[in-house]
Amino acid sequence: GDSNGQLRHFSLGRTHAVALHSMIPLEEQEESLQPPPADCIKIIVSTNLAESSVTIPHVKTVIDAGLQRSVSYDPHREVVSLKRQWCSQASARQRCGRVGRVCPGKVLRLYTREHHDRYMNAFEASGLLNAPLENIVLRLRLMLSGMGSVSEILSSSLEPPNAENVSR
């Protein structure tokens, strides 16, 4: 644990558990890369930070709940919230890729193949579609003054935001 009440690691019997998420300082995240104490099984409880930011050696089993927390923006109410939702199929593949890099391993998914195929999007939605655009528009105006309107530039992106949201 630590002084602000977040549990970051603990050992109980032959189990050594380590938390891994973005609010833990980088130096402490490195504990997840260390081998467990002798005769212990290391368990890493992680957010989707471990999907791509970190390669953790000797992962033998991944238990994937298929969930993630994502920033969601409601342009009508102008509210940003953090929602728990199903991850994308691409994220599920990435999570699967954490296992078996150094030694054989397996993935246990806590959802069915039917659920994966029917209810999980193939890929994550673009960040431009799920964020307030004020800061992006202001930065683009500063960076690209004289090179065209912000609306034109954003409309040419791979997944352009709604033009009405850009003009607000």
SVG drawing of the C-alpha trace seen along z (x, -y; Angstrom):
<svg xmlns="http://www.w3.org/2000/svg" viewBox="-28 -33 41 56">
<polyline fill="none" stroke="black" stroke-width="0.4" points="0.0,0.0 1.0,-3.7 0.2,-6.8 -2.7,-8.0 -4.7,-4.7 -4.1,-3.1 -3.2,0.6 -0.3,1.1 1.1,4.5 0.7,7.2 1.8,10.8 -0.4,13.4 0.9,17.0 2.4,17.9 0.7,15.1 2.4,11.8 0.0,9.2 1.0,6.0 -1.3,3.2 -0.5,1.6 -2.3,-1.5 -1.6,-5.0 -1.9,-6.7 1.0,-4.7 4.4,-6.5 6.6,-4.9 9.2,-3.8 6.7,-1.8 5.2,-0.4 8.6,1.2 7.8,3.6 5.5,5.5 8.6,6.3 10.5,7.9 10.4,11.6 8.1,12.5 9.7,13.5 10.9,17.1 8.2,19.8 5.5,17.2 3.0,16.7 2.9,13.1 -0.5,11.7 -0.7,8.3 -4.0,6.5 -4.0,4.1 -6.0,1.6 -5.6,1.4 -2.2,-0.3 -0.7,3.1 -2.2,3.6 0.5,1.6 2.5,-0.6 4.4,2.1 5.8,5.5 5.7,7.7 8.0,10.7 6.9,14.3 3.2,13.8 1.6,17.2 -2.1,16.4 -4.2,13.4 -7.7,13.2 -9.6,10.7 -12.9,9.3 -13.4,7.5 -14.1,4.2 -12.4,0.8 -13.0,-2.7 -13.2,-5.3 -13.6,-9.0 -17.0,-9.8 -18.2,-13.2 -21.8,-14.3 -21.7,-17.4 -25.4,-18.3 -24.9,-18.4 -21.2,-19.4 -20.2,-16.8 -17.1,-14.6 -17.5,-11.3 -15.6,-8.1 -17.7,-5.2 -17.1,-1.5 -17.8,0.3 -16.8,3.3 -13.3,3.1 -12.9,3.5 -12.0,6.7 -8.7,5.2 -8.0,4.5 -9.0,8.1 -6.4,9.3 -3.8,7.0 -4.6,8.3 -4.2,11.9 -0.8,10.9 0.5,10.3 0.8,14.0 3.2,16.6 6.0,14.2 8.7,15.9 7.0,19.1 3.8,21.0 0.6,19.4 -3.2,19.1 -6.0,16.5 -9.2,16.9 -11.9,14.6 -14.8,13.8 -17.2,13.4 -18.4,15.6 -17.2,15.8 -20.8,14.8 -20.6,11.7 -17.2,10.8 -18.5,11.1 -21.9,9.4 -21.3,6.7 -17.7,5.6 -16.7,3.1 -13.9,4.1 -11.8,1.1 -11.9,-1.8 -13.6,-5.0 -11.3,-7.9 -10.4,-10.2 -11.8,-13.1 -15.3,-11.5 -15.1,-11.1 -13.6,-14.3 -14.5,-18.0 -13.0,-19.8 -12.2,-23.2 -8.6,-22.5 -8.0,-20.7 -9.6,-23.6 -7.6,-26.2 -4.3,-24.3 -5.0,-23.9 -5.8,-27.6 -2.4,-28.5 -0.4,-25.9 -2.0,-26.3 -2.9,-29.9 -3.1,-30.8 -3.3,-27.2 -7.0,-26.8 -9.9,-26.6 -9.9,-24.3 -13.2,-22.8 -11.6,-21.9 -8.6,-20.3 -10.6,-18.2 -13.1,-17.2 -10.2,-15.6 -9.2,-13.4 -9.8,-9.6 -12.7,-9.8 -13.8,-13.4 -15.8,-14.8 -19.3,-16.1 -19.0,-19.5 -21.6,-21.0 -19.4,-20.1 -16.3,-21.8 -18.2,-25.0 -19.3,-25.4"/>
</svg>
